[in-house]
Amino acid sequence: MANSRSAKKRIRTNARKHLRNQMYRSRVKTMVKKAEQSIVSGAQDDEALRLAVKTLDKAAVKGIIHKNNAARRKSRLMKKFNAARQETVSAGT
């Protein structure tokens, strides 16, 4: 248990930040999952992908995830999206 006032305050601020970080991480996971589902379903609309990239960038800017982590996730999403688009183009031709 913390003894000093500053240590007690640090515990309170850490708890608030933990909740905020948890919320953003959950949002990132949800958006990435929705984007992957839209890619797999073959939806030509890339709105879910755009939202996933946007939330990853926001989380990286706020320090919730590292910028390289966000870049890696965006790269993997775009790779899946482009591969799926190539499949539809080659299947249509």
N, CA, C and O atoms as a DFTB+ gen file, in Angstrom:
372 C
 N C O
     1  1       0.840      -1.183       0.000
     2  2       0.000       0.000       0.000
     3  2       0.881       1.241       0.000
     4  3       1.911       1.280       0.673
     5  1       0.478       2.241      -0.748
     6  2       1.254       3.476      -0.861
     7  2       1.170       4.281       0.436
     8  3       0.137       4.306       1.105
     9  1       2.270       4.932       0.770
    10  2       2.312       5.723       1.998
    11  2       2.227       7.215       1.723
    12  3       1.490       7.925       2.407
    13  1       2.963       7.700       0.741
    14  2       3.005       9.144       0.500
    15  2       1.819       9.601      -0.337
    16  3       1.191       8.803      -1.032
    17  1       1.520      10.895      -0.264
    18  2       0.410      11.464      -1.038
    19  2       0.656      11.308      -2.532
    20  3      -0.260      11.000      -3.295
    21  1       1.896      11.524      -2.940
    22  2       2.205      11.445      -4.372
    23  2       2.050      10.016      -4.892
    24  3       1.626       9.808      -6.029
    25  1       2.393       9.036      -4.063
    26  2       2.238       7.639      -4.474
    27  2       0.766       7.271      -4.591
    28  3       0.377       6.528      -5.493
    29  1      -0.058       7.792      -3.676
    30  2      -1.498       7.531      -3.742
    31  2      -2.110       8.173      -4.980
    32  3      -2.974       7.592      -5.637
    33  1      -1.645       9.387      -5.289
    34  2      -2.141      10.065      -6.488
    35  2      -1.713       9.303      -7.736
    36  3      -2.487       9.178      -8.685
    37  1      -0.492       8.799      -7.739
    38  2       0.021       8.047      -8.895
    39  2      -0.839       6.806      -9.126
    40  3      -1.114       6.447     -10.271
    41  1      -1.261       6.156      -8.059
    42  2      -2.131       4.976      -8.180
    43  2      -3.445       5.368      -8.837
    44  3      -3.934       4.659      -9.717
    45  1      -4.027       6.500      -8.416
    46  2      -5.290       6.954      -9.001
    47  2      -5.129       7.314     -10.478
    48  3      -5.961       6.933     -11.302
    49  1      -4.069       8.043     -10.817
    50  2      -3.881       8.447     -12.218
    51  2      -3.586       7.237     -13.095
    52  3      -4.042       7.162     -14.236
    53  1      -2.825       6.292     -12.558
    54  2      -2.546       5.078     -13.341
    55  2      -3.819       4.295     -13.619
    56  3      -3.984       3.724     -14.697
    57  1      -4.717       4.271     -12.640
    58  2      -5.985       3.556     -12.833
    59  2      -6.806       4.227     -13.935
    60  3      -7.388       3.540     -14.774
    61  1      -6.858       5.566     -13.943
    62  2      -7.592       6.283     -14.990
    63  2      -6.976       6.032     -16.361
    64  3      -7.687       5.777     -17.333
    65  1      -5.664       6.105     -16.430
    66  2      -4.990       5.888     -17.713
    67  2      -5.167       4.458     -18.200
    68  3      -5.294       4.215     -19.400
    69  1      -5.174       3.519     -17.270
    70  2      -5.365       2.110     -17.627
    71  2      -6.725       1.903     -18.281
    72  3      -6.840       1.196     -19.282
    73  1      -7.763       2.529     -17.703
    74  2      -9.103       2.412     -18.276
    75  2      -9.166       3.032     -19.666
    76  3      -9.771       2.467     -20.577
    77  1      -8.541       4.192     -19.823
    78  2      -8.538       4.857     -21.131
    79  2      -7.801       4.011     -22.163
    80  3      -8.279       3.833     -23.284
    81  1      -6.633       3.490     -21.782
    82  2      -5.855       2.665     -22.703
    83  2      -6.612       1.406     -23.082
    84  3      -6.581       0.981     -24.237
    85  1      -7.289       0.813     -22.119
    86  2      -8.070      -0.397     -22.354
    87  2      -9.169      -0.124     -23.379
    88  3      -9.415      -0.944     -24.263
    89  1      -9.830       1.031     -23.259
    90  2     -10.896       1.408     -24.169
    91  2     -10.356       1.548     -25.598
    92  3     -10.956       1.037     -26.543
    93  1      -9.228       2.238     -25.751
    94  2      -8.657       2.431     -27.082
    95  2      -8.170       1.119     -27.689
    96  3      -8.367       0.865     -28.877
    97  1      -7.528       0.281     -26.857
    98  2      -7.051      -1.013     -27.367
    99  2      -8.210      -1.865     -27.859
   100  3      -8.121      -2.511     -28.902
   101  1      -9.299      -1.859     -27.097
   102  2     -10.483      -2.622     -27.477
   103  2     -11.047      -2.090     -28.791
   104  3     -11.431      -2.868     -29.663
   105  1     -11.096      -0.777     -28.932
   106  2     -11.610      -0.161     -30.154
   107  2     -10.741      -0.543     -31.355
   108  3     -11.257      -0.831     -32.435
   109  1      -9.426      -0.544     -31.159
   110  2      -8.511      -0.919     -32.244
   111  2      -8.764      -2.356     -32.671
   112  3      -8.854      -2.648     -33.864
   113  1      -8.878      -3.259     -31.693
   114  2      -9.119      -4.668     -32.010
   115  2     -10.421      -4.843     -32.773
   116  3     -10.487      -5.599     -33.741
   117  1     -11.465      -4.131     -32.325
   118  2     -12.769      -4.242     -32.978
   119  2     -12.698      -3.760     -34.419
   120  3     -13.206      -4.427     -35.320
   121  1     -12.079      -2.620     -34.643
   122  2     -12.011      -2.048     -35.985
   123  2     -11.185      -2.927     -36.929
   124  3     -11.541      -3.114     -38.093
   125  1     -10.085      -3.457     -36.412
   126  2      -9.242      -4.335     -37.239
   127  2     -10.015      -5.604     -37.587
   128  3      -9.951      -6.085     -38.719
   129  1     -10.738      -6.141     -36.620
   130  2     -11.526      -7.349     -36.858
   131  2     -12.607      -7.099     -37.908
   132  3     -12.824      -7.928     -38.791
   133  1     -13.288      -5.948     -37.808
   134  2     -14.320      -5.606     -38.787
   135  2     -13.724      -5.439     -40.176
   136  3     -14.323      -5.857     -41.167
   137  1     -12.545      -4.828     -40.252
   138  2     -11.889      -4.646     -41.547
   139  2     -11.522      -5.997     -42.154
   140  3     -11.721      -6.218     -43.348
   141  1     -10.988      -6.900     -41.335
   142  2     -10.627      -8.224     -41.840
   143  2     -11.860      -8.990     -42.309
   144  3     -11.815      -9.692     -43.319
   145  1     -12.961      -8.854     -41.573
   146  2     -14.198      -9.521     -41.980
   147  2     -14.719      -8.967     -43.299
   148  3     -15.214      -9.721     -44.137
   149  1     -14.613      -7.662     -43.487
   150  2     -15.087      -7.078     -44.744
   151  2     -14.189      -7.493     -45.904
   152  3     -14.665      -7.645     -47.029
   153  1     -12.906      -7.676     -45.645
   154  2     -11.981      -8.129     -46.683
   155  2     -12.321      -9.565     -47.084
   156  3     -12.387      -9.890     -48.270
   157  1     -12.538     -10.425     -46.071
   158  2     -12.838     -11.834     -46.335
   159  2     -14.184     -11.982     -47.045
   160  3     -14.337     -12.829     -47.925
   161  1     -15.159     -11.152     -46.659
   162  2     -16.483     -11.258     -47.277
   163  2     -16.481     -10.762     -48.719
   164  3     -17.426     -11.008     -49.468
   165  1     -15.428     -10.069     -49.100
   166  2     -15.315      -9.607     -50.479
   167  2     -16.019      -8.295     -50.745
   168  3     -16.282      -7.948     -51.896
   169  1     -16.326      -7.562     -49.683
   170  2     -16.985      -6.268     -49.859
   171  2     -16.012      -5.299     -50.537
   172  3     -14.882      -5.120     -50.083
   173  1     -16.456      -4.692     -51.605
   174  2     -15.581      -3.778     -52.344
   175  2     -15.414      -2.438     -51.626
   176  3     -14.484      -1.686     -51.918
   177  1     -16.314      -2.142     -50.688
   178  2     -16.226      -0.867     -49.990
   179  2     -15.119      -0.944     -48.943
   180  3     -15.076      -1.876     -48.139
   181  1     -14.245       0.023     -48.960
   182  2     -13.074      -0.003     -48.079
   183  2     -13.247       0.920     -46.875
   184  3     -12.259       1.374     -46.298
   185  1     -14.489       1.200     -46.492
   186  2     -14.768       2.083     -45.352
   187  2     -14.269       1.464     -44.045
   188  3     -13.694       2.162     -43.210
   189  1     -14.483       0.175     -43.867
   190  2     -14.034      -0.498     -42.641
   191  2     -12.513      -0.470     -42.548
   192  3     -11.953      -0.301     -41.465
   193  1     -11.853      -0.634     -43.682
   194  2     -10.387      -0.582     -43.701
   195  2      -9.899       0.817     -43.342
   196  3      -8.940       0.975     -42.586
   197  1     -10.562       1.826     -43.888
   198  2     -10.181       3.211     -43.609
   199  2     -10.339       3.526     -42.118
   200  3      -9.478       4.176     -41.525
   201  1     -11.436       3.067     -41.517
   202  2     -11.665       3.291     -40.090
   203  2     -10.633       2.555     -39.231
   204  3     -10.186       3.079     -38.211
   205  1     -10.260       1.357     -39.640
   206  2      -9.262       0.592     -38.883
   207  2      -7.915       1.306     -38.902
   208  3      -7.241       1.403     -37.877
   209  1      -7.527       1.807     -40.077
   210  2      -6.251       2.525     -40.196
   211  2      -6.298       3.802     -39.363
   212  3      -5.318       4.166     -38.714
   213  1      -7.434       4.473     -39.386
   214  2      -7.600       5.709     -38.627
   215  2      -7.461       5.456     -37.124
   216  3      -6.781       6.210     -36.429
   217  1      -8.103       4.400     -36.623
   218  2      -8.031       4.116     -35.191
   219  2      -6.631       3.661     -34.786
   220  3      -6.170       3.973     -33.688
   221  1      -5.954       2.924     -35.667
   222  2      -4.572       2.534     -35.376
   223  2      -3.676       3.762     -35.274
   224  3      -2.838       3.857     -34.377
   225  1      -3.857       4.700     -36.198
   226  2      -3.054       5.924     -36.160
   227  2      -3.328       6.728     -34.895
   228  3      -2.398       7.238     -34.268
   229  1      -4.593       6.844     -34.519
   230  2      -4.947       7.589     -33.313
   231  2      -4.325       6.948     -32.071
   232  3      -3.791       7.640     -31.205
   233  1      -4.402       5.628     -31.999
   234  2      -3.840       4.926     -30.843
   235  2      -2.327       5.123     -30.772
   236  3      -1.763       5.242     -29.684
   237  1      -1.673       5.156     -31.930
   238  2      -0.226       5.347     -31.955
   239  2       0.129       6.768     -31.524
   240  3       1.087       6.972     -30.779
   241  1      -0.636       7.743     -31.990
   242  2      -0.367       9.136     -31.628
   243  2      -0.552       9.351     -30.131
   244  3       0.215      10.082     -29.504
   245  1      -1.574       8.712     -29.557
   246  2      -1.860       8.877     -28.132
   247  2      -0.914       8.054     -27.258
   248  3      -0.923       8.195     -26.035
   249  1      -0.100       7.199     -27.873
   250  2       0.844       6.407     -27.097
   251  2       0.243       5.136     -26.540
   252  3       0.841       4.503     -25.671
   253  1      -0.922       4.749     -27.020
   254  2      -1.562       3.533     -26.536
   255  2      -0.807       2.321     -27.068
   256  3      -0.550       1.368     -26.333
   257  1      -0.454       2.365     -28.350
   258  2       0.404       1.337     -28.944
   259  2       1.595       2.048     -29.587
   260  3       1.529       3.241     -29.880
   261  1       2.650       1.328     -29.796
   262  2       3.850       1.895     -30.399
   263  2       3.598       2.170     -31.881
   264  3       2.815       1.472     -32.525
   265  1       4.266       3.188     -32.411
   266  2       4.021       3.559     -33.808
   267  2       4.421       2.443     -34.773
   268  3       3.793       2.280     -35.819
   269  1       5.448       1.679     -34.438
   270  2       5.833       0.571     -35.309
   271  2       4.805      -0.554     -35.263
   272  3       4.580      -1.242     -36.259
   273  1       4.185      -0.735     -34.102
   274  2       3.116      -1.727     -33.960
   275  2       1.950      -1.339     -34.862
   276  3       1.392      -2.182     -35.564
   277  1       1.586      -0.060     -34.839
   278  2       0.494       0.422     -35.695
   279  2       0.862       0.256     -37.166
   280  3       0.031      -0.168     -37.969
   281  1       2.091       0.584     -37.519
   282  2       2.530       0.478     -38.909
   283  2       2.494      -0.971     -39.380
   284  3       2.096      -1.257     -40.510
   285  1       2.914      -1.884     -38.502
   286  2       2.917      -3.307     -38.858
   287  2       1.492      -3.811     -39.079
   288  3       1.227      -4.534     -40.040
   289  1       0.584      -3.431     -38.195
   290  2      -0.805      -3.866     -38.339
   291  2      -1.440      -3.296     -39.604
   292  3      -2.170      -3.996     -40.306
   293  1      -1.160      -2.021     -39.896
   294  2      -1.709      -1.405     -41.111
   295  2      -1.151      -2.095     -42.347
   296  3      -1.874      -2.331     -43.315
   297  1       0.127      -2.414     -42.312
   298  2       0.760      -3.080     -43.444
   299  2       0.122      -4.439     -43.702
   300  3      -0.136      -4.802     -44.850
   301  1      -0.130      -5.181     -42.641
   302  2      -0.737      -6.506     -42.791
   303  2      -2.162      -6.403     -43.321
   304  3      -2.588      -7.210     -44.147
   305  1      -2.903      -5.387     -42.832
   306  2      -4.264      -5.183     -43.326
   307  2      -4.265      -4.853     -44.815
   308  3      -5.043      -5.415     -45.585
   309  1      -3.393      -3.943     -45.210
   310  2      -3.333      -3.532     -46.608
   311  2      -2.892      -4.693     -47.497
   312  3      -3.358      -4.831     -48.628
   313  1      -2.002      -5.515     -46.985
   314  2      -1.543      -6.683     -47.730
   315  2      -2.706      -7.641     -47.994
   316  3      -2.859      -8.151     -49.103
   317  1      -3.526      -7.880     -46.959
   318  2      -4.702      -8.743     -47.113
   319  2      -5.706      -8.124     -48.082
   320  3      -6.273      -8.810     -48.932
   321  1      -5.917      -6.806     -47.937
   322  2      -6.872      -6.107     -48.792
   323  2      -6.449      -6.176     -50.256
   324  3      -7.269      -6.470     -51.125
   325  1      -5.181      -5.908     -50.532
   326  2      -4.689      -5.936     -51.910
   327  2      -4.720      -7.338     -52.498
   328  3      -5.003      -7.511     -53.684
   329  1      -4.426      -8.349     -51.666
   330  2      -4.475      -9.732     -52.146
   331  2      -5.908     -10.120     -52.494
   332  3      -6.148     -10.782     -53.503
   333  1      -6.851      -9.708     -51.662
   334  2      -8.261     -10.019     -51.923
   335  2      -8.740      -9.307     -53.180
   336  3      -9.511      -9.863     -53.963
   337  1      -8.282      -8.081     -53.368
   338  2      -8.680      -7.324     -54.562
   339  2      -8.093      -7.957     -55.822
   340  3      -8.745      -7.989     -56.866
   341  1      -6.870      -8.455     -55.725
   342  2      -6.241      -9.133     -56.863
   343  2      -7.025     -10.396     -57.242
   344  3      -7.210     -10.698     -58.421
   345  1      -7.483     -11.130     -56.210
   346  2      -8.253     -12.346     -56.462
   347  2      -9.544     -12.035     -57.210
   348  3      -9.920     -12.747     -58.142
   349  1     -10.222     -10.960     -56.793
   350  2     -11.476     -10.614     -57.458
   351  2     -11.252     -10.138     -58.885
   352  3     -12.067     -10.404     -59.768
   353  1     -10.144      -9.434     -59.111
   354  2      -9.828      -8.952     -60.447
   355  2      -9.483     -10.117     -61.367
   356  3      -9.947     -10.184     -62.506
   357  1      -8.651     -11.046     -60.851
   358  2      -8.248     -12.188     -61.687
   359  2      -9.407     -13.153     -61.885
   360  3      -9.493     -13.792     -62.933
   361  1     -10.295     -13.276     -60.917
   362  2     -11.447     -14.164     -61.059
   363  2     -12.455     -13.577     -62.045
   364  3     -13.142     -14.309     -62.757
   365  1     -12.533     -12.253     -62.075
   366  2     -13.474     -11.599     -62.990
   367  2     -13.001     -11.584     -64.424
   368  3     -13.811     -11.447     -65.340
   369  1     -11.721     -11.719     -64.636
   370  2     -11.188     -11.650     -65.998
   371  2     -11.054     -12.996     -66.652
   372  3     -10.617     -13.084     -67.800
